[in-house]
Amino acid sequence: MKSNRLEAFSDGVLAIIITIMVLELRTPESHTLRGLWDETGLGLLTYLLSFVYVGIYWSNHHHLFQVTRHVDGTVLWANLHLLFWLSLYPLTTRWMDESDLALVPTVVYGVNLLLSAVAYSLLVLAIRRLPTSAHFGEVFGADYKGKASLALYALGIGLCFVQTWLGVIPFVVVALMWLIPDRRVERWLQDRDEMPRPGSDGSAV
């Protein structure tokens, strides 16, 4: 099966997630910048963090399916599993914001981030097992960045039990780490396009 419908559906869900998150921001009663910060500051910061995460997943999802030739039922369900955890971002983000970074809501937010990352890894594994995905090892290699992210999420969840603001630091670090563009897919696609094709030297195809 081709992946067109899967990609279109995923793009739509991610757009809705971002829309829900921004609609849940509280409008400040004050008409000053100070009032905006005092009444909505934390909400804006948590929204920004979750927005960046959704953007990262959208970008990585797009790159992933640039090198995915076919999908099957397992891939479809793995993708739905990922979308399930991402769709909880508006809930866990708002809970963490309204609690002023209380322990349980912040831990739940961290677990949401961790399980989203696990779901993405499972999606990659589901695609990698397909006979048409033998090139995935060449494209993604050992994926040290993904493994480091899982470790940082676990560290952040643990640090929440010391001080919740300490726990948020690894979550921010992961987001910043993935803001640096991942060039693996782009390099592979570029190398593939630059490979000489039969007949490109003027010989008969």
GUGUKE-252193 format. One line per 2 residues: number of its first residue (from 1); their letters; for each residue x, y, z of C-alpha. Coordinates in Angstrom, 3 decimals. Each point is the difference from the previous one (the first is absolute). Example, Ala and Ser with C-alpha at 12.3 -4.5 7.8 and 13.67 -1.06 7.14 Angstrom:
% residues 2
1) AS) 12.300 -4.500 7.800 ~ 1.370 3.440 -0.660 .
***
This chain:
% residues 205
1) MK) 0.000 0.000 0.000 ~ 1.061 3.565 -0.664 .
3) SN) 0.343 2.397 2.936 ~ -1.859 3.020 -1.458 .
5) RL) -3.167 -0.348 2.085 ~ 1.977 -0.768 3.160 .
7) EA) 2.063 3.174 -0.441 ~ -3.032 2.176 -0.764 .
9) FS) -1.900 -1.326 3.020 ~ 3.012 0.507 2.277 .
11) DG) 0.523 3.563 -1.230 ~ -3.642 0.778 0.746 .
13) VL) 0.172 -1.439 3.522 ~ 3.170 1.925 0.838 .
15) AI) -1.560 3.238 -1.278 ~ -3.038 -0.586 2.221 .
17) II) 2.236 -0.690 3.030 ~ 1.744 3.369 -0.453 .
19) TI) -3.357 1.746 -0.466 ~ -1.418 -1.514 3.200 .
21) MV) 3.082 1.020 1.990 ~ -0.135 3.635 -1.087 .
23) LE) -3.755 0.215 0.608 ~ 0.563 -1.170 3.586 .
25) LR) 2.267 2.968 0.782 ~ -1.687 2.334 2.452 .
27) TP) -0.698 3.555 -1.125 ~ 1.396 2.419 2.612 .
29) ES) -2.452 2.384 1.599 ~ 2.643 2.736 0.145 .
31) HT) 0.850 2.062 -3.093 ~ 3.719 0.342 0.737 .
33) LR) 3.060 -2.080 -0.826 ~ 0.594 -0.470 3.712 .
35) GL) -3.519 -1.386 0.350 ~ 0.574 -2.289 -2.989 .
37) WD) 3.083 -1.447 1.700 ~ -1.508 -0.214 3.493 .
39) ET) -3.222 -1.666 -1.147 ~ 1.130 -2.020 -3.025 .
41) GL) 3.799 -0.171 0.153 ~ 0.351 -3.613 1.098 .
43) GL) -2.756 -1.040 -2.387 ~ 1.836 1.623 -2.906 .
45) LT) 3.251 -1.746 0.935 ~ -1.594 -3.441 0.351 .
47) YL) -1.899 0.575 -3.262 ~ 3.251 0.965 -1.716 .
49) LS) 1.728 -3.136 1.265 ~ -2.822 -2.281 -1.153 .
51) FV) -0.317 1.876 -3.307 ~ 3.695 -0.615 -0.664 .
53) YV) -0.447 -3.693 0.794 ~ -2.944 -0.331 -2.391 .
55) GI) 2.026 1.815 -2.652 ~ 2.934 -2.359 0.540 .
57) YW) -2.221 -3.058 -0.365 ~ -1.615 1.443 -3.127 .
59) SN) 3.423 0.667 -1.552 ~ 1.413 -3.416 0.926 .
61) HH) -3.199 -1.749 -1.125 ~ 0.258 1.770 -3.360 .
63) HL) 3.650 -1.008 -0.401 ~ -0.777 -3.571 1.057 .
65) FQ) -2.574 -0.471 -2.730 ~ 2.258 1.599 -2.589 .
67) VT) 2.063 -3.196 0.195 ~ -2.892 -2.424 0.636 .
69) RH) -1.048 -1.744 -3.188 ~ -2.932 -2.062 1.258 .
71) VD) -2.081 -0.477 3.168 ~ -2.095 -2.832 1.362 .
73) GT) -2.626 -0.455 2.711 ~ 2.605 -0.135 2.771 .
75) VL) 1.412 3.349 -1.093 ~ -3.493 1.523 -0.092 .
77) WA) -0.679 -1.060 3.594 ~ 3.460 1.055 1.151 .
79) NL) -0.688 3.424 -1.489 ~ -3.366 0.186 1.797 .
81) HL) 1.770 -0.962 3.226 ~ 2.351 2.964 -0.469 .
83) LF) -2.889 2.357 -0.744 ~ -1.792 -1.164 3.153 .
85) WL) 2.834 1.125 2.273 ~ 0.490 3.236 -1.937 .
87) SL) -3.728 0.759 0.248 ~ 0.377 0.062 3.801 .
89) YP) 2.403 2.970 -0.164 ~ -2.776 2.631 0.374 .
91) LT) -1.296 -1.743 3.137 ~ 3.331 -0.598 1.715 .
93) TR) 1.333 3.436 -0.997 ~ -2.999 1.818 1.437 .
95) WM) 0.033 -2.103 3.182 ~ 3.659 0.793 0.585 .
97) DE) -0.631 3.694 -0.682 ~ -3.081 0.354 2.224 .
99) SD) 1.737 -1.837 2.850 ~ 3.005 2.388 -0.130 .
101) LA) 2.355 -2.931 -0.597 ~ -1.348 -2.187 2.798 .
103) LV) 1.679 -3.388 0.356 ~ -2.609 -2.399 -1.386 .
105) PT) -1.032 2.089 -3.050 ~ 3.657 0.649 -0.917 .
107) VV) 0.868 -3.691 0.337 ~ -3.020 -0.926 -2.119 .
109) YG) 1.148 2.499 -2.630 ~ 3.454 -1.595 0.030 .
111) VN) -1.502 -3.478 -0.327 ~ -2.056 1.295 -2.948 .
113) LL) 3.210 1.212 -1.668 ~ 1.744 -3.297 0.727 .
115) LS) -2.821 -2.175 -1.332 ~ -0.277 2.142 -3.127 .
117) AV) 3.691 -0.605 -0.654 ~ -0.425 -3.738 0.617 .
119) AY) -2.969 -0.033 -2.402 ~ 2.071 1.730 -2.681 .
121) SL) 2.779 -2.576 0.471 ~ -2.546 -2.794 -0.371 .
123) LV) -1.284 1.612 -3.205 ~ 3.532 0.041 -1.404 .
125) LA) 0.458 -3.656 0.992 ~ -3.304 -0.922 -1.648 .
127) IR) 1.171 1.603 -3.238 ~ 3.537 -1.382 0.292 .
129) RL) -1.295 -3.601 0.070 ~ -1.561 0.332 -3.457 .
131) PT) 1.874 -1.611 -2.912 ~ 0.020 3.365 -1.799 .
133) SA) 1.814 1.729 2.890 ~ 3.412 -1.645 -0.210 .
135) HF) 1.516 3.456 -0.560 ~ -1.113 1.251 3.459 .
137) GE) 3.255 -1.055 1.660 ~ 1.901 2.104 -2.506 .
139) VF) -2.326 2.984 0.492 ~ -0.349 0.099 3.807 .
141) GA) 2.998 -1.920 1.282 ~ 0.028 -0.754 3.744 .
143) DY) -2.280 2.999 0.841 ~ 2.016 1.174 3.013 .
145) KG) -2.059 3.197 0.112 ~ -3.231 -1.927 0.513 .
147) KA) 1.532 -2.148 2.735 ~ 1.404 3.067 1.762 .
149) SL) -3.471 1.565 -0.081 ~ -1.540 -2.984 1.788 .
151) AL) 2.694 0.191 2.680 ~ -0.552 3.743 0.488 .
153) YA) -3.759 -0.460 0.343 ~ 0.572 -2.618 2.696 .
155) LG) 2.489 2.332 1.714 ~ -2.508 2.852 -0.083 .
157) IG) -2.746 -2.140 1.526 ~ 2.369 -1.032 2.780 .
159) LC) 1.125 3.583 0.668 ~ -3.640 1.067 0.419 .
161) FV) 0.032 -1.829 3.334 ~ 2.856 2.257 1.109 .
163) QT) -1.307 3.299 -1.406 ~ -2.557 0.181 -2.803 .
165) WL) 1.772 2.873 -1.741 ~ 3.145 -2.145 -0.103 .
167) GV) -1.984 -2.719 -1.742 ~ -1.116 2.397 -2.721 .
169) IP) 3.616 0.813 -0.936 ~ 0.690 -3.353 -1.755 .
171) FV) -3.323 0.351 -1.842 ~ 1.156 3.363 -1.338 .
173) VV) 3.447 -1.422 -0.839 ~ -1.560 -2.741 -2.146 .
175) AL) -2.107 2.565 -1.856 ~ 3.060 2.176 -0.650 .
177) MW) 1.981 -3.051 -1.071 ~ -2.582 -0.893 -2.651 .
179) LI) -0.341 3.611 -1.175 ~ 3.393 -0.537 -1.623 .
181) PD) -1.079 -1.432 -3.362 ~ 0.568 -3.725 -0.425 .
183) RR) 1.813 -0.214 -3.319 ~ 0.156 -3.793 -0.289 .
185) VE) -3.055 -0.358 -2.219 ~ 0.856 3.079 -2.057 .
187) RW) 3.553 -1.247 -0.561 ~ -1.241 -3.446 -1.027 .
189) LQ) -2.542 1.432 -2.426 ~ 2.615 2.333 -1.452 .
191) DR) 2.506 -2.830 -0.412 ~ -2.650 -2.132 -1.661 .
193) DE) -0.911 2.788 -2.424 ~ 3.664 0.524 -0.846 .
195) MP) 0.579 -3.677 -0.814 ~ 0.496 -0.545 -3.733 .
197) RP) -3.052 -1.526 -1.649 ~ 0.118 -2.419 -2.934 .
199) GS) 0.138 2.053 -3.155 ~ 1.036 3.222 1.768 .
201) DG) 3.317 -0.038 -1.890 ~ -1.744 -0.152 -3.347 .
203) SA) 0.004 -3.804 -0.266 ~ -3.158 -1.903 -0.809 .
205) V) -2.334 -0.608 2.920 .
***
